[in-house]
Amino acid sequence: MDARIKRLYWQLTALSLAAHFASWRWGLPLAAALTAVQVAHVLALRRSLRALDVQVRIGYLALLGVGTLPGAWPLHVVQFVGVNAVLVVDYCLLARLLTLLPWNRRLPLSAALVRRVLLMPPAPGAIHTRL
């Protein structure tokens, strides 16, 4: 996916969440709709649910849904911080956590791998290709 389109999706999602926090009733549904469109777009390009960028977007959409459960609203705050971390410093905690799942890694799970995945400096490109 073109980096400009990817960035635009995430920027619009961040703005939608900010609008949600400002009590605009359509902010959260708009963030969810944008993320669903993003899932469909990336899935059409990648043609695989195993592609990490597809998993990230599906995970983000699922977390938007979970955050609507009673008492789970702080999850949306974490997502807002996370999407802004992606936009500002290119650090995606969700992608890093997903790389630790068995189907996304080639190395055995260890404390050293978790440290490496979480503390590796941000850089452009997919985290799993830098491991």
C-alpha positions in Angstrom: 0.0 0.0 0.0 1.2 3.5 -0.8 2.6 5.0 2.4 0.6 8.2 1.9 -2.7 6.3 1.8 -1.7 4.3 4.8 -0.8 7.5 6.7 -4.1 9.1 5.6 -6.1 6.2 6.9 -4.4 6.4 10.3 -4.6 10.2 10.5 -8.4 10.1 9.8 -8.8 7.3 12.4 -6.9 9.4 15.0 -9.0 12.5 14.2 -12.2 10.3 14.5 -11.1 9.1 17.9 -10.3 12.6 19.0 -13.8 13.7 17.9 -15.2 10.7 19.9 -13.4 12.0 23.0 -14.8 15.4 22.3 -18.3 13.8 22.6 -19.1 13.8 18.9 -21.4 10.8 18.7 -20.2 9.7 15.2 -16.5 9.7 16.1 -16.2 6.1 17.2 -18.5 4.7 14.5 -16.4 6.7 11.9 -13.2 5.3 13.3 -14.6 1.8 13.1 -15.8 2.3 9.6 -12.5 3.7 8.5 -10.7 0.8 10.0 -13.1 -1.7 8.3 -12.4 0.0 5.0 -8.7 -0.2 5.7 -9.0 -3.9 6.5 -10.8 -4.6 3.2 -8.3 -2.5 1.3 -5.2 -4.1 2.7 -6.7 -7.6 2.5 -7.5 -7.0 -1.2 -3.9 -6.0 -1.7 -2.3 -8.7 0.4 -4.8 -11.5 -0.3 -3.9 -13.2 3.0 -5.2 -12.9 6.6 -1.7 -13.9 7.7 -0.1 -10.7 6.4 0.9 -8.7 9.4 -0.5 -5.4 8.2 -3.9 -7.2 7.7 -3.7 -8.6 11.2 -2.9 -5.2 12.7 -6.0 -3.6 11.1 -8.2 -6.5 12.1 -6.8 -6.3 15.7 -7.4 -2.6 15.8 -11.0 -3.0 14.6 -11.6 -5.7 17.2 -10.2 -3.5 20.0 -12.5 -0.7 18.9 -15.3 -3.1 19.4 -14.1 -4.4 22.8 -13.6 -0.8 24.0 -17.4 -0.3 23.7 -18.0 -2.9 26.5 -18.9 -1.5 29.9 -15.8 -0.2 31.7 -13.5 -0.9 28.7 -13.4 2.6 27.4 -9.8 3.2 28.5 -8.9 0.8 25.6 -9.9 3.6 23.2 -7.4 5.9 25.0 -4.7 3.3 24.5 -5.6 3.0 20.8 -5.6 6.8 20.4 -2.1 7.0 21.9 -1.0 4.0 19.8 -2.3 5.5 16.5 -0.5 8.7 17.3 2.7 6.9 18.1 2.5 5.3 14.6 2.0 8.7 13.0 4.7 10.5 15.0 7.5 8.0 15.6 6.4 5.0 13.5 6.2 2.7 16.6 3.2 0.3 16.5 2.8 -1.6 19.7 0.0 -3.8 18.2 2.2 -4.9 15.3 5.0 -5.7 17.7 2.8 -7.7 20.0 1.3 -9.6 17.0 4.8 -10.6 15.8 5.1 -12.6 19.0 2.2 -14.9 18.1 3.3 -18.4 17.0 2.2 -18.0 13.4 4.1 -14.7 13.0 7.5 -15.7 14.3 10.3 -18.1 13.3 12.2 -17.8 16.6 11.2 -19.5 19.8 9.4 -17.2 22.3 11.7 -16.0 25.0 12.1 -13.0 27.3 15.0 -11.9 25.1 12.8 -11.9 22.0 10.0 -10.0 23.8 12.5 -7.4 25.0 14.0 -7.1 21.5 10.6 -6.8 19.8 9.3 -4.2 22.3 12.5 -2.1 22.6 13.8 -2.1 19.0 14.0 1.5 17.9 11.2 2.6 15.6 12.0 2.6 11.9 10.0 2.6 8.7 8.8 -0.7 7.4 7.4 -3.8 9.0 8.8 -4.9 12.4 8.8 -8.6 11.4 11.2 -8.0 8.6 13.7 -6.3 10.9 13.8 -9.1 13.4 
